[in-house]
Amino acid sequence: MSQYLIWSHEHRAWWRAERLGYTPHIGEAGAYTFAEAAEIVLPHIPPGEEVAVMLTPRLDAAREARAALDVEPHYGAVSVS
C-alpha cells in the first residue's frame, strides 16, 4: 500500500505520525494512507485550489534522501474541485 507524507505550508513543516504536531525533519514525518491524507488535507483546501502530493512507495529511501538535503519540498500539484 502506498504511503503519503503531508507538508504544511502554514507551519512550514511535515505532519508527524498519528497527527501529533509538526516537524521540520522529514525523517520524523508520519506516513499516511491516501484516505488518511485526504481526510487531513481536503477540508483545508478551498474549491479550485491546488495541493501538492508526494507519493512515497519507498518511504525509507524518500526520507533518507530528503533528510540528507533537509529542504522544503517543491512538488507538482493536483487540482481539487
C-alpha positions in Angstrom: 0.0 0.0 0.0 1.3 3.4 -0.9 2.1 5.9 1.8 2.0 9.7 1.8 3.7 12.4 3.7 1.9 15.7 4.4 3.6 19.1 4.2 2.0 22.1 6.0 2.8 25.4 4.2 1.2 27.1 7.2 3.6 25.6 9.7 6.4 25.1 7.1 6.8 21.5 8.5 5.8 17.9 8.0 2.8 16.3 9.8 4.1 13.9 12.5 2.7 10.4 12.8 -0.8 10.0 14.3 -1.5 13.7 13.6 0.6 14.7 16.6 2.0 18.1 15.6 4.6 19.1 13.0 8.3 18.6 12.4 10.7 20.3 10.0 12.6 17.0 9.6 11.3 14.5 7.0 12.7 11.6 9.0 10.2 12.4 11.7 7.2 12.8 9.4 4.3 10.5 9.7 3.3 8.2 6.8 -0.4 8.2 5.9 -2.6 6.2 3.5 -4.2 8.1 0.7 -7.5 8.1 2.6 -5.9 9.4 5.8 -4.0 12.1 3.9 -7.2 13.2 2.0 -9.1 13.3 5.3 -6.5 15.6 6.8 -5.8 17.8 3.8 -9.1 18.2 1.9 -11.1 20.1 4.5 -8.5 22.9 4.4 -8.4 23.4 0.7 -10.8 25.9 -0.9 -12.6 24.7 -4.1 -10.4 25.4 -7.1 -7.1 25.5 -5.2 -4.3 23.0 -5.6 -2.5 20.7 -3.2 1.0 19.1 -3.5 1.1 15.3 -3.5 4.2 13.2 -2.7 3.8 9.5 -3.3 6.4 7.6 -1.3 6.4 3.9 -2.4 9.8 3.5 -0.8 9.2 5.7 2.3 12.5 5.0 4.0 14.5 5.9 0.9 12.5 9.0 0.4 13.0 10.1 4.0 16.7 9.4 3.8 17.1 11.4 0.6 15.2 14.4 1.9 16.7 14.2 5.3 20.2 14.5 3.7 19.0 17.6 1.9 16.7 18.8 4.7 14.9 21.2 2.4 11.4 22.4 1.9 9.6 20.2 -0.7 8.7 21.5 -4.2 6.4 19.1 -6.0 3.8 19.2 -8.7 0.3 20.0 -7.8 -3.1 18.4 -8.4 -6.4 20.4 -8.6 -9.1 20.0 -6.0 -12.7 20.5 -7.2 
